[in-house]
């Protein structure tokens, strides 16, 4: 098991709960906690300089601003700075974020090793995540469906046109008429209906409002 772990979490009450569980369940020898990203990075630097580096960083994504001046203001900034300092450092994100698009991006761009969504079973999942990462495997909270995120990048121009019109409140019939006026094909109402139905299936949306909300959260429209 990991012998030296750093926890970056700005909710002190949450910190204590996490530390107690991890010490009890995993018997980690050295488990340090920090409320600020800058201080967490400093700990990593000092440990590396002293040739006793941390093996694992567990960090939240959101760090609320207060009276303390900060250079690093988010978990993503901390991950980037930590990996630049120590490329082999394992990283687990422990956050309230449940948007699969954003979580998928963390794996693809930040190369995180695991993602735990804070929830009723979050501490149990965090323990499982640490065990999986220790054995060089990835972990994602079971309620997060990353397959949904992959579909976002398959949207074509016609899809985006329809989605933006739906977001503006147009009906399928109104979109059809608009396309006909602009001499854009295909433009039949049935074609648009099929397109929208396919998007419902791909993104796991229950209705138009749900679909739009998911895509807005993902920053796609």
N, C-alpha and C positions, 0 to 999 in steps of 0.2 A: 504494500500500500504506500501511497505518497507519504513522505516524511515531513515535507515542508510545504504548507499551503497558505496562500494569501487571499483574504476575503475583502472585497471592496463593496460596501453597501452603506448608503447614507441614512438608513433607518436603524438607529442604535438598538431598539427593541428587537427588531428582526435579526440583527447581527448576533445578539446573545443567544437567541433561539437556535439559529443555524449552528453556531459554534458548539453549543451543548450537545446537539444531536450528532454532529460529526465526530466529536470527541468520544461520545458514548458508543456510536455504531462502528466507527472506522479506526479508532485509536490512533489518530494522526498525532505524531510527536510534537510538531510545531505548527500551530494554526493561529496566524495573526489576522487582525481585522483593522480596516481603515474606513473612515467616513468620507474621505475625499480622494479623488483620483490622483491629484498631485502627490499626496502623501503616500499613496499606494505605489506610485512609480518610484518615489524616493526609496521606499523599502526595497523594491526590486533592484535598484541601482546599488544600494549599500550591500545587499546580500551577494550580488554578483561580484562586486569588488572584493568582498571578503572570501570569495571562492566557496560560498555556501548558498547557492542560488535556490530560489523557490522553484518548485516543480509544477505547481498548478496555481492558476489565478481564477478565482470565482468572482464575477462582477455583475452588478446590475447594469442596466442601460441608462436609466434616468437618475440624475443626481440634481436635486433641487438647489437652486441658488440661494445663498444667504449672505451674511456680511463678510465672509472670507473671500479674498481675491483668489481667482482660480485661473490656471492656464488650461488645464484639461477639464472640460465641463460635462463630459458624457462617457458612458462605458465604452462606446466605439472608439473615442479618442484615446482612452486608456489602453484598449486592446492594441491599437495601431502603435502607440508609443512603446508598449511593453514588448511587442513582437519585434520592433526595430532594435530594441535593446537586447532581447533574448529570444531569438527566432524559434527555439525549440520548446519554449514555454507552452504548456497545455492550458487551454482556456475553456471555461464553462460559463455561459451566460445564464443568470438566474433573474428573471424579470417578469413583470406583469404582461408584457407584450404578447398578444396571441395572433397577430397577423402573420399568416404563413409566408406572404410575399417578403416581408421584412426579415423574418427568421431565415428563410431560404437565402436571402442576400448575405446574411451574417456567415453562413456556411461557405458560400461561394466566394465572397470578397474578403472577409476577415479570417477565413479558415478556422473558425472556432471548432472545438472538439465535441461540444454538447450544448444543448439548449434545454433549460428547465423553466417551465411556465409556473409562476407562483400561483398556487391554488390550494385547495383543501388537502391534497396529497403531495404538495410541492416538496416538503422535506424528505419524504420517502423517495420521491423521484430524484432528488438531488443526491441522495446516498447512492442510488442505483447508477446515476450518471457518473459519479466519481469512480465507482468500481469499473464501469465500462471503459471510461477514458484511461484508467490505469492499465487496462489490458489492451490499449491501443484500438479501441472501438469507439464509434460515435453513439450519441444518445440524443433522442428528442422526446419530450413529453408526449405520451400517447394520444392526447387530445388534439395535437397539432398535425394537420395533414399537409405535408410539404408538397405533395403531388399537385395540389391546387395552385401553388405558386408557380410551378413550371409552365402552366398554361398561359400565364399572363404574357409571356414573351412571344406567343404565337399569334397574337392579335394582328390582323392585317389592316390596311387603310380603310377598307370598307367597313370592317367591324368597328373601328374607332369612330367613323363617321356616324354610324347608327347609334353607338353608345353615347356620343356627345349630344345627339339630338334627343335621345331618351332622357339624358340628364337635364336637358333644357325644358323637359316637360312635354315634348311632342309625342303624340300617339303613333302607332305603327302606320295608320292610314295617312296621317299628316306627313310622316317621313317619306312614305311612298310618293305622295304628291310633290313634295319638295324635290325628290330625286328626279321625277319626271320633268319638272320645270327646269332643272339644271342639266337635263339630257344625260343623266347618269344611269347606266344599266349594270346589273339588273335593278329594277325599281318596283316590282309588283309587291303588293302587301303580303302575299303568301311567302315570297322570298324573304322578306324582312322578318316575318313571323318565324320562319325556319331558322334564320340566323340567330334571332334572339333566343329561341328554344335551345339551340346548340350551346350558346354562351351560358345559359342557365345550367346545363348539364356539366359543362367544363369547369365552371367556378362554384358549383354546389349552391347556387342561389335559388331561393324559394319563389321570388317574384322580381319584378323590375327594380323596385326600390332596394331590395336586398343586393341585387347584382351591382347596381350603381354604387351603393355604400361600400361594397367590397373593393371595387376598382378605385374609388376615391381614396380609400384608406391606403391603397397600394400606390397612390400617386400616378395612376395611369390616365385619368381623365380629370 
